[in-house]
Amino acid sequence: MASAPLAPSPRLGSLDVYRGLVMLLMMAEVLALGEVAFRHPGSLVWAFIADQQTHVEWVGCSLHDLIQPSFSFLVGAALPFSLASRRAKGQSLGAILGHAFRRAVILVALGIVLRSLHRPLTHFTFEDTLSQIGLGYFVLVVLGLRPAREQWIALGVVLFGYGAAFALYPLPGPGFDWASSAVSPHWPHHLDGFPAHWNKNTNLAWAVDTWFLNLFPRERFFTANEGGYATLSFIPTLATMILGLVAGRWLKADLEPVARLRRLLTAGASCLCLGLLLHATGLCPIVKRIWTPSWVFASGGLCLFLTAFFYEVVDRRRPGRWAFPMLVVGTNSIAAYVIAHTLVEPVEAGLLRHLGRFDLAFGFPSAPLVLGGSVLFVEWSLLNWMYRRRIFLKI
């Protein structure tokens, strides 16, 4: 006799609010804080704020660098609740895996489409956040259906294997063609010694892309990504999603709230310390752009801390109105992502066409902030309209 469907798991507001904060930080790129800082020369405050909206050159971390790992982590954290909901509806294993495969393909394709806007040819690139998540999503779902022990083993295998592969890849020799790597041999952010295996565009991931990306039609032959980003980062991104999966299981488990917080905080401290230790000992530098294992641990630790914080203030203490703007965005994250990549220029042009140079109302130095803030408000208002009418873009 078939078993009765399981009861669906309740949705945690903390994950939606955390996701909303992450998406708002991404959408806030329209504020052009770097340009505002440039127009306020000598201001240490604006310089600091602008730095937090900019990716670090190579080693280290800014607030902006935490957007992608947070989004990836939250995909894993939401998965136990999604799987429970599908099981409660009586979906078979085949149906769950079929949906996971379709979602993975759509995420990869959507990332490519958004990166191809305003280009004469399809821009086949796979370092976009959505594509990176999509490349590992099916494996994540398979792991989500397995016991926790196997998830921890998978995490270790992925990170050790990825790190070892980079360490075994040879360093550039005397005849290396630096011009083909889009980086100067005198670039000040190069690492020396063993950490040099993770230097920009001389590493394993760069070598793979010089072969892989040229299998697709391109505007010109691919030699290097100027930012150092690489397709192969989807492998350690999967590790970040596994950390989120573990956190999601703890949030869903029948535990006392204090026990959930203790696990999240303990795991967060352990991951952060391990990441910093790997970096400090020279075994593996913290580099977000190629998603080094130490970056997985360090950023994952911070994601675990933020998950604990939002669980405490949202799910346990019931937040006030301050959380609502983030909730609106977090419950419609795919729509927010698409809006941020497609509507900025049309909204900017429309506002300037109909309102004139209103952005100069507070002076030339603040014009990018005024215009960007107005665009951000329009984008959020659209998401709020969708939220009020229960219109959610899902894949």
Secondary structure, 3 states (H helix, E strand, C coil): CCCCCCCCCCCCHHHHHHHHHHHHHHHHHHHCHHHHHHCCCCCHHHHHHHHCCCCCCCECCCCHHHHHHHHHHHHHHHHHHHHHHHHHCCCCHHHHHHHHHHHHHHHHHHHHHHHCCCCCCCCCCCCCHHHHHHHHHHHHHHHHCCCHHHHHHHHHHHHHHHHHHHHHCCCCCCCCCHHHHCCCCCCCCCCCCHHHHHCCCCCHHHHHHHHHHHHCCCCCCCCCCCCCCCHHHHHHHHHHHHHHHHHHHHHHCCCCHHHHHHHHHHHHHHHHHHHHHHHHCCCCCCECCCCCHHHHHHHHHHHHHHHHHHHHHHHHCCCCHHHHHHHHHHCCHHHHHHHHHHCHHHHHHHHHHHHCCHHHCCCHHHHHHHHHHHHHHHHHHHHHHHHHCCCCCCC
